Amino acid sequence: MQHNLGPSRREFFAPEFFLVVLLAFGLFSVASVRALFGPLTGRAALLFDDHRVWTLMVYQLSVAPVIIYILWERGWKWLDFSVTVTPRGVLQGLGLAAAAYTLSSAALILTSTVATASAAPALAAAPMATGFFAMWGMLFASVVKALFEEILVCGYVIQSLRGRFGVALAVNASIALRMSFHLYQGPGAFLTFAVFGLVFTLFYIRTGRLWPLIVAHALLEAVQLAL
């Protein structure tokens, strides 16, 4: 698979990889998978209301220093993640958000029969930001979530795996991980988040830039939480 990531600078180390992934996403992935095979009310229990948005943000901010320490001890550097903040990256992020939203919406239409039953509770339970502080709080939560997920799901997973297993497997692993903690939305969300993950991941490997993904993810999260 063609890419523009440059030569691999990291050697895969299984204990580090699984520890980081489990710390970052293990709890939510397991809960999401359990909810998928449970009753619809079980899925609804995982949907994000205001309390769960704050809980997720606090968890991510709490576990981030631990992950940073692990990666620092293992010799990871900020440059390994290809996060370069530029105005051009912001514009690319806006375009990427529009593309991901359009294609994901098309995928949702294709699976509308299943998605209507499984995703409707998610829309009904989506948190609504009201008031000045609530709006800024939701915006901050969106930025934290975007940074946390894109740096780890795309940047870390792909950079960790591609040297040993190749870019194709690294891309598939990244998409599968992203889908794993959205399974609570039901089978109808499979295709939607597969498309979302594919758009983001292909952009990353073709450009070697992670900053536009962070911008796009934060924008999509903020719009979802504000509406």
Number of C-alpha atoms within 10 A of each C-alpha: 9 9 14 12 18 8 9 15 12 17 12 16 12 11 8 15 15 12 13 22 17 14 15 21 18 17 12 19 20 15 18 24 18 15 21 19 14 13 10 16 10 16 24 19 14 18 22 18 17 16 9 13 20 15 14 16 18 14 12 20 15 11 14 16 11 14 18 14 12 15 17 12 9 12 10 16 11 10 8 16 20 18 19 13 14 11 10 11 20 17 14 18 23 19 15 20 23 15 16 23 18 13 15 21 16 15 21 22 15 14 17 16 11 15 21 15 14 21 21 12 17 19 13 11 15 17 20 15 18 11 9 8 10 14 16 14 15 25 20 15 24 25 19 18 21 22 21 18 19 25 20 20 23 27 22 21 22 28 26 22 24 21 16 15 12 14 19 15 15 21 25 16 17 24 23 17 19 22 22 20 18 21 24 29 25 23 18 22 24 20 18 24 22 17 22 23 24 19 20 24 23 15 19 23 22 13 13 17 20 25 24 29 29 28 26 26 25 24 20 19 18 21 13 15 21 16 10
